[in-house]
Amino acid sequence: MAKHVCPWWVAYIFDNPLRQIFHKLDMFSPYLTDGMTAIDIGCGMGYFSICMARIVGEAGKIISVDVQQNMLDILTKRAKKAGIADRITTFLCDEQHIGINEKVDFALTFWMVHETPDELNFLKQVHCILGKSGTLLLAEPKMHVTFTEFKKTLSLAQEVGFKIIDFPKIFFSHTAVLEKQGC
Ligand SMILES: C[S@@+](CC[C@H](N)C(=O)[O-])C[C@H]1O[C@@H](n2cnc3c(N)ncnc32)[C@H](O)[C@@H]1O
């Protein structure tokens, strides 16, 4: 595992029951709704994948992708416990390639873009995975990413064909919602 990637055990520091106070389900409204297919890239232990699976309901589907098998294993255990494992597909990707060909309506990259080795290449792939007018919620942690660095990431996103449509307020995060432009 590359040095810049969050070790699986560190995720317990922020992915614990207290997180529900700060990172609430309504942060996805109105971008994620019943019946949608969505991807959670750099899903970690699955806090958001499980939230998202509840929102999309039985008719929807979540693809949860990470570079660490440990993260995916913990996510699967949690999803089974929550009774929604049948709505979540996990996929072990590598650092350079997301590796998903299916088109999705919504993508989440939460506190993970700064860990990728090449943000431009990564954002190109996210753009490609999204279907027409699909949306991306991109959140970066304020403790690791300065506002200037976040603005650079947004410029790269615009370069690959995203349009910024919103700046939702999410605790401890620089956040933007971007819409796919073009085909
Ligand atoms: C800080 S954790 C955030 C986890 C999760 N999004 C959350 O908010 O609970 C970052 C996650 O991104 C994953 N990651 C890092 N680089 C990645 C890459 N190139 N592709 C996919 N996942 C990656 C890490 O393994 C880790 O699980």
The ligand as a Gaussian input file, in Angstrom:
#p B3LYP/6-31G(d) Opt

LIG

0 1
 C       -9.706000       8.669000       4.611000
 S      -10.395000       7.165000       4.009000
 C      -12.108000       7.635000       3.759000
 C      -13.024000       6.429000       3.682000
 C      -14.491000       6.734000       3.414000
 N      -14.702000       7.464000       2.192000
 C      -15.099000       7.472000       4.573000
 O      -15.309000       8.687000       4.472000
 O      -15.393000       6.804000       5.594000
 C       -9.796000       7.087000       2.317000
 C      -10.110000       5.793000       1.621000
 O       -9.757000       5.889000       0.232000
 C       -9.113000       4.697000      -0.160000
 N       -8.269000       5.012000      -1.332000
 C       -7.090000       5.675000      -1.345000
 N       -6.627000       5.794000      -2.610000
 C       -7.546000       5.200000      -3.413000
 C       -7.628000       5.001000      -4.824000
 N       -6.679000       5.428000      -5.667000
 N       -8.714000       4.354000      -5.319000
 C       -9.683000       3.905000      -4.467000
 N       -9.644000       4.052000      -3.135000
 C       -8.593000       4.697000      -2.595000
 C       -8.351000       4.253000       1.081000
 O       -8.017000       2.880000       1.058000
 C       -9.345000       4.600000       2.185000
 O      -10.247000       3.549000       2.427000

